[in-house]
Amino acid sequence: MLRCSGGRIYTGYAVDVQARYQQHCTGKGARFTKAFPPECILKTFELESKELALRLEARIKKLDKPQKERLTAGDEVLEQSLFSGLSEVLKPKKKRKKIISAKSNPRSGRSQGRCCRR
């Protein structure tokens, strides 16, 4: 989490925090940090996997600014609530079946879908 110009807070994912911070500082990071250059690193979290880091990032981005300020100030209750259930296994997504629709032509009795031979 970065403090940016205008008091804004940027939240993002990085494998190497210092290298990513330098990218943001030189204008080669996110579009947000190009518009509002970073001033300092507020808070970092080290997680076991990229998936968990992205889940945490999504949760943080849903917070309003006062909550983000509390989080960066060390609010342990808020931090615990963000981490609760974070590593639970997600249910696998159901595969959707592709349905190919073939409209019939009442004059010829033939269907006009892409799957038809002419």
Biopython code that builds the backbone (N, CA, C, O; Angstrom):
import numpy as np
from Bio.PDB.StructureBuilder import StructureBuilder

atoms = [
    (1, "MET", "N", (0.858, -1.165, 0.000)),
    (1, "MET", "CA", (0.000, 0.000, 0.000)),
    (1, "MET", "C", (0.905, 1.228, 0.000)),
    (1, "MET", "O", (1.833, 1.339, 0.801)),
    (2, "LEU", "N", (0.610, 2.147, -0.919)),
    (2, "LEU", "CA", (1.431, 3.346, -1.071)),
    (2, "LEU", "C", (0.636, 4.602, -0.743)),
    (2, "LEU", "O", (-0.555, 4.694, -1.042)),
    (3, "ARG", "N", (1.307, 5.565, -0.128)),
    (3, "ARG", "CA", (0.725, 6.905, 0.036)),
    (3, "ARG", "C", (1.105, 7.660, -1.223)),
    (3, "ARG", "O", (2.281, 7.744, -1.577)),
    (4, "CYS", "N", (0.103, 8.208, -1.898)),
    (4, "CYS", "CA", (0.341, 8.942, -3.141)),
    (4, "CYS", "C", (-0.027, 10.407, -2.954)),
    (4, "CYS", "O", (-0.599, 10.791, -1.933)),
    (5, "SER", "N", (0.308, 11.217, -3.950)),
    (5, "SER", "CA", (0.026, 12.653, -3.851)),
    (5, "SER", "C", (-1.465, 12.880, -3.629)),
    (5, "SER", "O", (-2.308, 12.102, -4.076)),
    (6, "GLY", "N", (-1.760, 13.956, -2.933)),
    (6, "GLY", "CA", (-3.150, 14.278, -2.624)),
    (6, "GLY", "C", (-3.719, 13.433, -1.504)),
    (6, "GLY", "O", (-4.929, 13.445, -1.277)),
    (7, "GLY", "N", (-2.860, 12.689, -0.787)),
    (7, "GLY", "CA", (-3.320, 11.870, 0.328)),
    (7, "GLY", "C", (-3.989, 10.573, -0.100)),
    (7, "GLY", "O", (-4.579, 9.877, 0.726)),
    (8, "ARG", "N", (-3.905, 10.249, -1.366)),
    (8, "ARG", "CA", (-4.535, 9.031, -1.867)),
    (8, "ARG", "C", (-3.717, 7.801, -1.474)),
    (8, "ARG", "O", (-2.516, 7.883, -1.219)),
    (9, "ILE", "N", (-4.415, 6.649, -1.434)),
    (9, "ILE", "CA", (-3.758, 5.386, -1.100)),
    (9, "ILE", "C", (-3.910, 4.435, -2.280)),
    (9, "ILE", "O", (-5.013, 4.198, -2.772)),
    (10, "TYR", "N", (-2.779, 3.900, -2.720)),
    (10, "TYR", "CA", (-2.767, 2.926, -3.817)),
    (10, "TYR", "C", (-2.504, 1.546, -3.234)),
    (10, "TYR", "O", (-1.632, 1.381, -2.380)),
    (11, "THR", "N", (-3.256, 0.562, -3.694)),
    (11, "THR", "CA", (-3.066, -0.821, -3.268)),
    (11, "THR", "C", (-2.754, -1.660, -4.495)),
    (11, "THR", "O", (-3.461, -1.581, -5.499)),
    (12, "GLY", "N", (-1.703, -2.462, -4.419)),
    (12, "GLY", "CA", (-1.345, -3.303, -5.551)),
    (12, "GLY", "C", (-0.567, -4.525, -5.113)),
    (12, "GLY", "O", (-0.185, -4.666, -3.952)),
    (13, "TYR", "N", (-0.343, -5.401, -6.075)),
    (13, "TYR", "CA", (0.374, -6.659, -5.856)),
    (13, "TYR", "C", (1.789, -6.544, -6.416)),
    (13, "TYR", "O", (2.000, -5.934, -7.464)),
    (14, "ALA", "N", (2.750, -7.130, -5.719)),
    (14, "ALA", "CA", (4.131, -7.139, -6.227)),
    (14, "ALA", "C", (4.892, -8.316, -5.639)),
    (14, "ALA", "O", (4.683, -8.684, -4.483)),
    (15, "VAL", "N", (5.768, -8.901, -6.430)),
    (15, "VAL", "CA", (6.659, -9.947, -5.932)),
    (15, "VAL", "C", (7.822, -9.283, -5.203)),
    (15, "VAL", "O", (8.197, -9.705, -4.109)),
    (16, "ASP", "N", (8.390, -8.244, -5.811)),
    (16, "ASP", "CA", (9.497, -7.477, -5.236)),
    (16, "ASP", "C", (8.982, -6.059, -4.976)),
    (16, "ASP", "O", (8.883, -5.248, -5.897)),
    (17, "VAL", "N", (8.658, -5.773, -3.723)),
    (17, "VAL", "CA", (8.019, -4.502, -3.363)),
    (17, "VAL", "C", (8.894, -3.303, -3.719)),
    (17, "VAL", "O", (8.397, -2.333, -4.291)),
    (18, "GLN", "N", (10.175, -3.350, -3.398)),
    (18, "GLN", "CA", (11.057, -2.207, -3.672)),
    (18, "GLN", "C", (11.183, -1.935, -5.169)),
    (18, "GLN", "O", (11.153, -0.782, -5.599)),
    (19, "ALA", "N", (11.324, -2.990, -5.954)),
    (19, "ALA", "CA", (11.445, -2.816, -7.409)),
    (19, "ALA", "C", (10.153, -2.237, -7.983)),
    (19, "ALA", "O", (10.185, -1.360, -8.847)),
    (20, "ARG", "N", (9.025, -2.731, -7.499)),
    (20, "ARG", "CA", (7.737, -2.227, -7.994)),
    (20, "ARG", "C", (7.537, -0.773, -7.573)),
    (20, "ARG", "O", (7.011, 0.031, -8.343)),
    (21, "TYR", "N", (7.955, -0.436, -6.358)),
    (21, "TYR", "CA", (7.855, 0.946, -5.882)),
    (21, "TYR", "C", (8.675, 1.873, -6.786)),
    (21, "TYR", "O", (8.224, 2.966, -7.126)),
    (22, "GLN", "N", (9.865, 1.441, -7.168)),
    (22, "GLN", "CA", (10.699, 2.248, -8.070)),
    (22, "GLN", "C", (10.027, 2.432, -9.430)),
    (22, "GLN", "O", (10.118, 3.503, -10.031)),
    (23, "GLN", "N", (9.358, 1.393, -9.910)),
    (23, "GLN", "CA", (8.614, 1.523, -11.172)),
    (23, "GLN", "C", (7.546, 2.603, -11.044)),
    (23, "GLN", "O", (7.388, 3.445, -11.928)),
    (24, "HIS", "N", (6.816, 2.566, -9.932)),
    (24, "HIS", "CA", (5.774, 3.576, -9.709)),
    (24, "HIS", "C", (6.392, 4.973, -9.632)),
    (24, "HIS", "O", (5.844, 5.920, -10.196)),
    (25, "CYS", "N", (7.506, 5.109, -8.952)),
    (25, "CYS", "CA", (8.160, 6.414, -8.785)),
    (25, "CYS", "C", (8.668, 6.993, -10.100)),
    (25, "CYS", "O", (8.706, 8.212, -10.271)),
    (26, "THR", "N", (9.056, 6.125, -11.026)),
    (26, "THR", "CA", (9.573, 6.596, -12.317)),
    (26, "THR", "C", (8.490, 6.702, -13.382)),
    (26, "THR", "O", (8.789, 6.952, -14.550)),
    (27, "GLY", "N", (7.231, 6.513, -12.987)),
    (27, "GLY", "CA", (6.127, 6.644, -13.943)),
    (27, "GLY", "C", (5.903, 5.428, -14.812)),
    (27, "GLY", "O", (5.162, 5.495, -15.793)),
    (28, "LYS", "N", (6.535, 4.312, -14.465)),
    (28, "LYS", "CA", (6.382, 3.091, -15.260)),
    (28, "LYS", "C", (5.496, 2.063, -14.565)),
    (28, "LYS", "O", (5.463, 0.901, -14.970)),
    (29, "GLY", "N", (4.790, 2.472, -13.541)),
    (29, "GLY", "CA", (3.916, 1.557, -12.811)),
    (29, "GLY", "C", (2.489, 1.650, -13.317)),
    (29, "GLY", "O", (2.251, 1.727, -14.523)),
    (30, "ALA", "N", (1.569, 1.643, -12.416)),
    (30, "ALA", "CA", (0.147, 1.687, -12.755)),
    (30, "ALA", "C", (-0.274, 3.074, -13.228)),
    (30, "ALA", "O", (0.381, 4.074, -12.935)),
    (31, "ARG", "N", (-1.366, 3.110, -13.956)),
    (31, "ARG", "CA", (-1.909, 4.380, -14.449)),
    (31, "ARG", "C", (-2.217, 5.328, -13.275)),
    (31, "ARG", "O", (-2.006, 6.537, -13.367)),
    (32, "PHE", "N", (-2.718, 4.753, -12.175)),
    (32, "PHE", "CA", (-3.061, 5.547, -10.996)),
    (32, "PHE", "C", (-1.842, 6.294, -10.464)),
    (32, "PHE", "O", (-1.922, 7.481, -10.149)),
    (33, "THR", "N", (-0.709, 5.591, -10.365)),
    (33, "THR", "CA", (0.484, 6.231, -9.797)),
    (33, "THR", "C", (1.174, 7.172, -10.778)),
    (33, "THR", "O", (2.036, 7.955, -10.381)),
    (34, "LYS", "N", (0.806, 7.104, -12.043)),
    (34, "LYS", "CA", (1.293, 8.113, -12.994)),
    (34, "LYS", "C", (0.577, 9.429, -12.723)),
    (34, "LYS", "O", (1.183, 10.500, -12.772)),
    (35, "ALA", "N", (-0.724, 9.336, -12.436)),
    (35, "ALA", "CA", (-1.527, 10.530, -12.153)),
    (35, "ALA", "C", (-1.266, 11.067, -10.745)),
    (35, "ALA", "O", (-1.271, 12.278, -10.526)),
    (36, "PHE", "N", (-1.039, 10.161, -9.796)),
    (36, "PHE", "CA", (-0.816, 10.537, -8.397)),
    (36, "PHE", "C", (0.470, 9.853, -7.923)),
    (36, "PHE", "O", (0.415, 8.772, -7.336)),
    (37, "PRO", "N", (1.620, 10.475, -8.172)),
    (37, "PRO", "CA", (2.906, 9.843, -7.852)),
    (37, "PRO", "C", (3.011, 9.423, -6.384)),
    (37, "PRO", "O", (2.526, 10.125, -5.497)),
    (38, "PRO", "N", (3.644, 8.280, -6.134)),
    (38, "PRO", "CA", (3.773, 7.784, -4.761)),
    (38, "PRO", "C", (4.748, 8.620, -3.937)),
    (38, "PRO", "O", (5.735, 9.147, -4.450)),
    (39, "GLU", "N", (4.443, 8.726, -2.646)),
    (39, "GLU", "CA", (5.300, 9.453, -1.714)),
    (39, "GLU", "C", (6.061, 8.499, -0.803)),
    (39, "GLU", "O", (7.223, 8.740, -0.476)),
    (40, "CYS", "N", (5.400, 7.407, -0.390)),
    (40, "CYS", "CA", (6.063, 6.432, 0.480)),
    (40, "CYS", "C", (5.288, 5.115, 0.501)),
    (40, "CYS", "O", (4.133, 5.043, 0.080)),
    (41, "ILE", "N", (5.958, 4.079, 1.003)),
    (41, "ILE", "CA", (5.301, 2.786, 1.211)),
    (41, "ILE", "C", (4.666, 2.832, 2.594)),
    (41, "ILE", "O", (5.348, 3.077, 3.589)),
    (42, "LEU", "N", (3.362, 2.597, 2.650)),
    (42, "LEU", "CA", (2.649, 2.637, 3.925)),
    (42, "LEU", "C", (2.669, 1.292, 4.644)),
    (42, "LEU", "O", (2.965, 1.218, 5.837)),
    (43, "LYS", "N", (2.354, 0.238, 3.908)),
    (43, "LYS", "CA", (2.218, -1.078, 4.540)),
    (43, "LYS", "C", (2.414, -2.155, 3.491)),
    (43, "LYS", "O", (2.026, -1.999, 2.333)),
    (44, "THR", "N", (3.024, -3.255, 3.920)),
    (44, "THR", "CA", (3.176, -4.418, 3.043)),
    (44, "THR", "C", (2.708, -5.663, 3.789)),
    (44, "THR", "O", (2.751, -5.721, 5.018)),
    (45, "PHE", "N", (2.270, -6.639, 3.036)),
    (45, "PHE", "CA", (1.869, -7.931, 3.586)),
    (45, "PHE", "C", (2.609, -8.999, 2.794)),
    (45, "PHE", "O", (2.701, -8.912, 1.570)),
    (46, "GLU", "N", (3.130, -9.992, 3.475)),
    (46, "GLU", "CA", (3.799, -11.093, 2.794)),
    (46, "GLU", "C", (2.894, -12.314, 2.875)),
    (46, "GLU", "O", (2.542, -12.770, 3.963)),
    (47, "LEU", "N", (2.526, -12.835, 1.718)),
    (47, "LEU", "CA", (1.625, -13.982, 1.670)),
    (47, "LEU", "C", (2.285, -15.163, 0.974)),
    (47, "LEU", "O", (3.301, -15.016, 0.293)),
    (48, "GLU", "N", (1.688, -16.338, 1.157)),
    (48, "GLU", "CA", (2.267, -17.587, 0.660)),
    (48, "GLU", "C", (2.188, -17.741, -0.855)),
    (48, "GLU", "O", (3.031, -18.410, -1.453)),
    (49, "SER", "N", (1.193, -17.133, -1.476)),
    (49, "SER", "CA", (1.024, -17.332, -2.914)),
    (49, "SER", "C", (0.469, -16.076, -3.572)),
    (49, "SER", "O", (-0.060, -15.185, -2.908)),
    (50, "LYS", "N", (0.602, -16.030, -4.875)),
    (50, "LYS", "CA", (0.067, -14.913, -5.653)),
    (50, "LYS", "C", (-1.453, -14.870, -5.521)),
    (50, "LYS", "O", (-2.042, -13.795, -5.407)),
    (51, "GLU", "N", (-2.082, -16.040, -5.537)),
    (51, "GLU", "CA", (-3.542, -16.103, -5.434)),
    (51, "GLU", "C", (-4.031, -15.451, -4.142)),
    (51, "GLU", "O", (-4.984, -14.673, -4.159)),
    (52, "LEU", "N", (-3.380, -15.767, -3.027)),
    (52, "LEU", "CA", (-3.771, -15.172, -1.744)),
    (52, "LEU", "C", (-3.518, -13.671, -1.746)),
    (52, "LEU", "O", (-4.324, -12.900, -1.224)),
    (53, "ALA", "N", (-2.400, -13.257, -2.332)),
    (53, "ALA", "CA", (-2.081, -11.829, -2.394)),
    (53, "ALA", "C", (-3.137, -11.074, -3.200)),
    (53, "ALA", "O", (-3.550, -9.981, -2.813)),
    (54, "LEU", "N", (-3.566, -11.644, -4.299)),
    (54, "LEU", "CA", (-4.582, -10.984, -5.123)),
    (54, "LEU", "C", (-5.942, -10.955, -4.429)),
    (54, "LEU", "O", (-6.706, -10.004, -4.588)),
    (55, "ARG", "N", (-6.238, -12.000, -3.661)),
    (55, "ARG", "CA", (-7.492, -11.998, -2.882)),
    (55, "ARG", "C", (-7.462, -10.890, -1.829)),
    (55, "ARG", "O", (-8.438, -10.161, -1.651)),
    (56, "LEU", "N", (-6.320, -10.775, -1.131)),
    (56, "LEU", "CA", (-6.192, -9.727, -0.112)),
    (56, "LEU", "C", (-6.273, -8.352, -0.760)),
    (56, "LEU", "O", (-6.945, -7.460, -0.242)),
    (57, "GLU", "N", (-5.599, -8.177, -1.881)),
    (57, "GLU", "CA", (-5.647, -6.900, -2.600)),
    (57, "GLU", "C", (-7.093, -6.527, -2.927)),
    (57, "GLU", "O", (-7.492, -5.377, -2.740)),
    (58, "ALA", "N", (-7.868, -7.475, -3.407)),
    (58, "ALA", "CA", (-9.270, -7.211, -3.754)),
    (58, "ALA", "C", (-10.067, -6.791, -2.521)),
    (58, "ALA", "O", (-10.901, -5.889, -2.598)),
    (59, "ARG", "N", (-9.814, -7.441, -1.391)),
    (59, "ARG", "CA", (-10.521, -7.078, -0.153)),
    (59, "ARG", "C", (-10.145, -5.671, 0.301)),
    (59, "ARG", "O", (-11.007, -4.901, 0.724)),
    (60, "ILE", "N", (-8.865, -5.338, 0.215)),
    (60, "ILE", "CA", (-8.417, -4.008, 0.637)),
    (60, "ILE", "C", (-9.026, -2.935, -0.255)),
    (60, "ILE", "O", (-9.433, -1.880, 0.231)),
    (61, "LYS", "N", (-9.091, -3.197, -1.546)),
    (61, "LYS", "CA", (-9.635, -2.209, -2.477)),
    (61, "LYS", "C", (-11.114, -1.927, -2.233)),
    (61, "LYS", "O", (-11.622, -0.890, -2.661)),
    (62, "LYS", "N", (-11.809, -2.833, -1.553)),
    (62, "LYS", "CA", (-13.219, -2.618, -1.235)),
    (62, "LYS", "C", (-13.407, -1.728, -0.004)),
    (62, "LYS", "O", (-14.512, -1.253, 0.256)),
    (63, "LEU", "N", (-12.332, -1.503, 0.749)),
    (63, "LEU", "CA", (-12.422, -0.658, 1.944)),
    (63, "LEU", "C", (-12.546, 0.807, 1.540)),
    (63, "LEU", "O", (-12.068, 1.216, 0.481)),
    (64, "ASP", "N", (-13.200, 1.596, 2.408)),
    (64, "ASP", "CA", (-13.223, 3.038, 2.150)),
    (64, "ASP", "C", (-11.930, 3.649, 2.703)),
    (64, "ASP", "O", (-11.152, 2.972, 3.375)),
    (65, "LYS", "N", (-11.714, 4.919, 2.414)),
    (65, "LYS", "CA", (-10.441, 5.546, 2.787)),
    (65, "LYS", "C", (-10.181, 5.529, 4.301)),
    (65, "LYS", "O", (-9.061, 5.217, 4.706)),
    (66, "PRO", "N", (-11.169, 5.853, 5.157)),
    (66, "PRO", "CA", (-10.897, 5.791, 6.605)),
    (66, "PRO", "C", (-10.474, 4.389, 7.073)),
    (66, "PRO", "O", (-9.621, 4.258, 7.951)),
    (67, "GLN", "N", (-11.065, 3.356, 6.490)),
    (67, "GLN", "CA", (-10.675, 1.993, 6.854)),
    (67, "GLN", "C", (-9.247, 1.694, 6.395)),
    (67, "GLN", "O", (-8.484, 1.052, 7.117)),
    (68, "LYS", "N", (-8.888, 2.154, 5.207)),
    (68, "LYS", "CA", (-7.514, 1.962, 4.720)),
    (68, "LYS", "C", (-6.523, 2.692, 5.620)),
    (68, "LYS", "O", (-5.437, 2.182, 5.895)),
    (69, "GLU", "N", (-6.896, 3.882, 6.075)),
    (69, "GLU", "CA", (-6.031, 4.641, 6.991)),
    (69, "GLU", "C", (-5.845, 3.872, 8.297)),
    (69, "GLU", "O", (-4.737, 3.799, 8.828)),
    (70, "ARG", "N", (-6.940, 3.297, 8.814)),
    (70, "ARG", "CA", (-6.852, 2.502, 10.045)),
    (70, "ARG", "C", (-5.964, 1.280, 9.838)),
    (70, "ARG", "O", (-5.166, 0.927, 10.706)),
    (71, "LEU", "N", (-6.110, 0.641, 8.688)),
    (71, "LEU", "CA", (-5.303, -0.539, 8.386)),
    (71, "LEU", "C", (-3.819, -0.194, 8.354)),
    (71, "LEU", "O", (-2.999, -0.916, 8.921)),
    (72, "THR", "N", (-3.476, 0.896, 7.699)),
    (72, "THR", "CA", (-2.064, 1.290, 7.611)),
    (72, "THR", "C", (-1.525, 1.780, 8.950)),
    (72, "THR", "O", (-0.316, 1.751, 9.180)),
    (73, "ALA", "N", (-2.415, 2.230, 9.835)),
    (73, "ALA", "CA", (-1.998, 2.676, 11.166)),
    (73, "ALA", "C", (-1.816, 1.502, 12.129)),
    (73, "ALA", "O", (-1.330, 1.680, 13.246)),
    (74, "GLY", "N", (-2.209, 0.296, 11.693)),
    (74, "GLY", "CA", (-1.984, -0.883, 12.527)),
    (74, "GLY", "C", (-3.210, -1.430, 13.220)),
    (74, "GLY", "O", (-3.071, -2.119, 14.231)),
    (75, "ASP", "N", (-4.401, -1.159, 12.726)),
    (75, "ASP", "CA", (-5.634, -1.688, 13.310)),
    (75, "ASP", "C", (-5.647, -3.214, 13.146)),
    (75, "ASP", "O", (-5.938, -3.728, 12.066)),
    (76, "GLU", "N", (-5.329, -3.925, 14.231)),
    (76, "GLU", "CA", (-5.207, -5.381, 14.175)),
    (76, "GLU", "C", (-6.546, -6.074, 13.956)),
    (76, "GLU", "O", (-6.603, -7.112, 13.297)),
    (77, "VAL", "N", (-7.618, -5.516, 14.496)),
    (77, "VAL", "CA", (-8.942, -6.121, 14.324)),
    (77, "VAL", "C", (-9.343, -6.079, 12.852)),
    (77, "VAL", "O", (-9.837, -7.068, 12.309)),
    (78, "LEU", "N", (-9.132, -4.943, 12.216)),
    (78, "LEU", "CA", (-9.441, -4.806, 10.794)),
    (78, "LEU", "C", (-8.569, -5.748, 9.969)),
    (78, "LEU", "O", (-9.048, -6.390, 9.035)),
    (79, "GLU", "N", (-7.300, -5.825, 10.315)),
    (79, "GLU", "CA", (-6.382, -6.709, 9.586)),
    (79, "GLU", "C", (-6.812, -8.169, 9.727)),
    (79, "GLU", "O", (-6.794, -8.919, 8.751)),
    (80, "GLN", "N", (-7.192, -8.569, 10.923)),
    (80, "GLN", "CA", (-7.647, -9.946, 11.136)),
    (80, "GLN", "C", (-8.907, -10.239, 10.334)),
    (80, "GLN", "O", (-9.060, -11.334, 9.792)),
    (81, "SER", "N", (-9.806, -9.268, 10.256)),
    (81, "SER", "CA", (-11.039, -9.490, 9.486)),
    (81, "SER", "C", (-10.740, -9.638, 7.995)),
    (81, "SER", "O", (-11.427, -10.384, 7.297)),
    (82, "LEU", "N", (-9.722, -8.935, 7.503)),
    (82, "LEU", "CA", (-9.336, -9.070, 6.095)),
    (82, "LEU", "C", (-8.727, -10.440, 5.815)),
    (82, "LEU", "O", (-8.926, -11.011, 4.742)),
    (83, "PHE", "N", (-7.988, -10.958, 6.783)),
    (83, "PHE", "CA", (-7.319, -12.242, 6.599)),
    (83, "PHE", "C", (-8.222, -13.437, 6.886)),
    (83, "PHE", "O", (-7.911, -14.554, 6.472)),
    (84, "SER", "N", (-9.349, -13.220, 7.596)),
    (84, "SER", "CA", (-10.195, -14.362, 7.950)),
    (84, "SER", "C", (-10.801, -14.989, 6.695)),
    (84, "SER", "O", (-11.415, -14.313, 5.869)),
    (85, "GLY", "N", (-10.611, -16.286, 6.583)),
    (85, "GLY", "CA", (-11.150, -17.027, 5.448)),
    (85, "GLY", "C", (-10.434, -16.792, 4.134)),
    (85, "GLY", "O", (-10.882, -17.269, 3.092)),
    (86, "LEU", "N", (-9.338, -16.069, 4.166)),
    (86, "LEU", "CA", (-8.619, -15.727, 2.931)),
    (86, "LEU", "C", (-8.084, -16.965, 2.223)),
    (86, "LEU", "O", (-8.085, -17.032, 0.993)),
    (87, "SER", "N", (-7.631, -17.938, 2.993)),
    (87, "SER", "CA", (-7.008, -19.106, 2.371)),
    (87, "SER", "C", (-7.974, -20.276, 2.171)),
    (87, "SER", "O", (-7.554, -21.376, 1.812)),
    (88, "GLU", "N", (-9.264, -20.038, 2.404)),
    (88, "GLU", "CA", (-10.236, -21.102, 2.154)),
    (88, "GLU", "C", (-10.224, -21.462, 0.679)),
    (88, "GLU", "O", (-10.065, -20.603, -0.188)),
    (89, "VAL", "N", (-10.390, -22.723, 0.418)),
    (89, "VAL", "CA", (-10.379, -23.198, -0.962)),
    (89, "VAL", "C", (-11.666, -22.763, -1.652)),
    (89, "VAL", "O", (-12.769, -22.976, -1.149)),
    (90, "LEU", "N", (-11.494, -22.154, -2.806)),
    (90, "LEU", "CA", (-12.660, -21.749, -3.582)),
    (90, "LEU", "C", (-13.254, -22.956, -4.283)),
    (90, "LEU", "O", (-12.539, -23.880, -4.670)),
    (91, "LYS", "N", (-14.563, -22.936, -4.441)),
    (91, "LYS", "CA", (-15.221, -24.001, -5.190)),
    (91, "LYS", "C", (-14.835, -23.860, -6.656)),
    (91, "LYS", "O", (-14.794, -22.748, -7.184)),
    (92, "PRO", "N", (-14.554, -24.977, -7.315)),
    (92, "PRO", "CA", (-14.220, -24.872, -8.741)),
    (92, "PRO", "C", (-15.410, -24.346, -9.531)),
    (92, "PRO", "O", (-16.562, -24.676, -9.253)),
    (93, "LYS", "N", (-15.101, -23.523, -10.517)),
    (93, "LYS", "CA", (-16.164, -22.959, -11.340)),
    (93, "LYS", "C", (-16.750, -24.048, -12.220)),
    (93, "LYS", "O", (-16.032, -24.901, -12.742)),
    (94, "LYS", "N", (-18.070, -24.006, -12.376)),
    (94, "LYS", "CA", (-18.741, -24.967, -13.242)),
    (94, "LYS", "C", (-18.468, -24.601, -14.689)),
    (94, "LYS", "O", (-18.486, -23.431, -15.069)),
    (95, "LYS", "N", (-18.214, -25.626, -15.484)),
    (95, "LYS", "CA", (-18.005, -25.381, -16.904)),
    (95, "LYS", "C", (-19.362, -25.190, -17.558)),
    (95, "LYS", "O", (-20.301, -25.951, -17.326)),
    (96, "ARG", "N", (-19.438, -24.168, -18.369)),
    (96, "ARG", "CA", (-20.684, -23.908, -19.082)),
    (96, "ARG", "C", (-20.701, -24.691, -20.381)),
    (96, "ARG", "O", (-19.690, -24.804, -21.075)),
    (97, "LYS", "N", (-21.854, -25.223, -20.691)),
    (97, "LYS", "CA", (-22.001, -25.950, -21.944)),
    (97, "LYS", "C", (-22.270, -24.960, -23.057)),
    (97, "LYS", "O", (-23.042, -24.014, -22.898)),
    (98, "LYS", "N", (-21.624, -25.193, -24.181)),
    (98, "LYS", "CA", (-21.887, -24.355, -25.344)),
    (98, "LYS", "C", (-23.132, -24.879, -26.028)),
    (98, "LYS", "O", (-23.251, -26.074, -26.302)),
    (99, "ILE", "N", (-24.038, -23.994, -26.296)),
    (99, "ILE", "CA", (-25.260, -24.371, -26.994)),
    (99, "ILE", "C", (-25.235, -23.701, -28.353)),
    (99, "ILE", "O", (-25.165, -22.477, -28.460)),
    (100, "ILE", "N", (-25.293, -24.512, -29.373)),
    (100, "ILE", "CA", (-25.322, -23.970, -30.727)),
    (100, "ILE", "C", (-26.767, -23.977, -31.176)),
    (100, "ILE", "O", (-27.414, -25.023, -31.240)),
    (101, "SER", "N", (-27.248, -22.822, -31.479)),
    (101, "SER", "CA", (-28.639, -22.679, -31.876)),
    (101, "SER", "C", (-28.730, -22.685, -33.391)),
    (101, "SER", "O", (-27.967, -22.000, -34.072)),
    (102, "ALA", "N", (-29.650, -23.448, -33.905)),
    (102, "ALA", "CA", (-29.884, -23.487, -35.350)),
    (102, "ALA", "C", (-31.329, -23.094, -35.593)),
    (102, "ALA", "O", (-32.255, -23.795, -35.184)),
    (103, "LYS", "N", (-31.510, -21.978, -36.255)),
    (103, "LYS", "CA", (-32.866, -21.518, -36.560)),
    (103, "LYS", "C", (-33.330, -22.212, -37.831)),
    (103, "LYS", "O", (-32.575, -22.337, -38.796)),
    (104, "SER", "N", (-34.558, -22.653, -37.821)),
    (104, "SER", "CA", (-35.046, -23.331, -39.027)),
    (104, "SER", "C", (-35.727, -22.338, -39.952)),
    (104, "SER", "O", (-36.333, -21.362, -39.512)),
    (105, "ASN", "N", (-35.614, -22.607, -41.223)),
    (105, "ASN", "CA", (-36.244, -21.791, -42.252)),
    (105, "ASN", "C", (-37.556, -22.471, -42.612)),
    (105, "ASN", "O", (-37.542, -23.571, -43.164)),
    (106, "PRO", "N", (-38.687, -21.846, -42.312)),
    (106, "PRO", "CA", (-39.970, -22.507, -42.558)),
    (106, "PRO", "C", (-40.226, -22.793, -44.040)),
    (106, "PRO", "O", (-40.983, -23.711, -44.354)),
    (107, "ARG", "N", (-39.623, -22.042, -44.954)),
    (107, "ARG", "CA", (-39.852, -22.253, -46.386)),
    (107, "ARG", "C", (-39.154, -23.512, -46.891)),
    (107, "ARG", "O", (-39.742, -24.319, -47.610)),
    (108, "SER", "N", (-37.902, -23.661, -46.505)),
    (108, "SER", "CA", (-37.139, -24.775, -47.057)),
    (108, "SER", "C", (-37.092, -25.981, -46.135)),
    (108, "SER", "O", (-36.752, -27.085, -46.561)),
    (109, "GLY", "N", (-37.433, -25.767, -44.869)),
    (109, "GLY", "CA", (-37.346, -26.863, -43.925)),
    (109, "GLY", "C", (-35.924, -27.106, -43.445)),
    (109, "GLY", "O", (-35.681, -27.992, -42.626)),
    (110, "ARG", "N", (-34.983, -26.315, -43.959)),
    (110, "ARG", "CA", (-33.581, -26.442, -43.546)),
    (110, "ARG", "C", (-33.290, -25.520, -42.371)),
    (110, "ARG", "O", (-33.920, -24.474, -42.213)),
    (111, "SER", "N", (-32.342, -25.917, -41.564)),
    (111, "SER", "CA", (-31.914, -25.017, -40.498)),
    (111, "SER", "C", (-30.819, -24.117, -41.046)),
    (111, "SER", "O", (-30.102, -24.491, -41.973)),
    (112, "GLN", "N", (-30.696, -22.933, -40.472)),
    (112, "GLN", "CA", (-29.754, -21.942, -40.980)),
    (112, "GLN", "C", (-28.583, -21.686, -40.036)),
    (112, "GLN", "O", (-27.927, -20.650, -40.146)),
    (113, "GLY", "N", (-28.313, -22.582, -39.136)),
    (113, "GLY", "CA", (-27.198, -22.392, -38.216)),
    (113, "GLY", "C", (-25.861, -22.644, -38.885)),
    (113, "GLY", "O", (-25.810, -23.135, -40.012)),
    (114, "ARG", "N", (-24.794, -22.316, -38.207)),
    (114, "ARG", "CA", (-23.444, -22.501, -38.738)),
    (114, "ARG", "C", (-23.072, -23.972, -38.881)),
    (114, "ARG", "O", (-22.184, -24.320, -39.660)),
    (115, "CYS", "N", (-23.737, -24.815, -38.145)),
    (115, "CYS", "CA", (-23.364, -26.222, -38.148)),
    (115, "CYS", "C", (-23.959, -26.983, -39.332)),
    (115, "CYS", "O", (-23.707, -28.180, -39.476)),
    (116, "CYS", "N", (-24.717, -26.338, -40.153)),
    (116, "CYS", "CA", (-25.403, -27.009, -41.263)),
    (116, "CYS", "C", (-24.531, -27.102, -42.499)),
    (116, "CYS", "O", (-23.728, -26.214, -42.785)),
    (117, "ARG", "N", (-24.705, -28.183, -43.217)),
    (117, "ARG", "CA", (-24.046, -28.345, -44.513)),
    (117, "ARG", "C", (-25.001, -27.881, -45.582)),
    (117, "ARG", "O", (-26.208, -28.105, -45.491)),
    (118, "ARG", "N", (-24.472, -27.246, -46.579)),
    (118, "ARG", "CA", (-25.339, -26.777, -47.665)),
    (118, "ARG", "C", (-24.965, -27.441, -48.938)),
    (118, "ARG", "O", (-25.578, -27.181, -49.974)),
]
sb = StructureBuilder()
sb.init_structure("model")
sb.init_model(0)
sb.init_chain("A")
sb.init_seg("    ")
for serial, (resi, resn, name, xyz) in enumerate(atoms, 1):
    if name == "N":
        sb.init_residue(resn, " ", resi, " ")
    sb.init_atom(name, np.array(xyz, "f"), 0.0, 1.0, " ", f" {name:<3s}", serial, name[0])
structure = sb.get_structure()
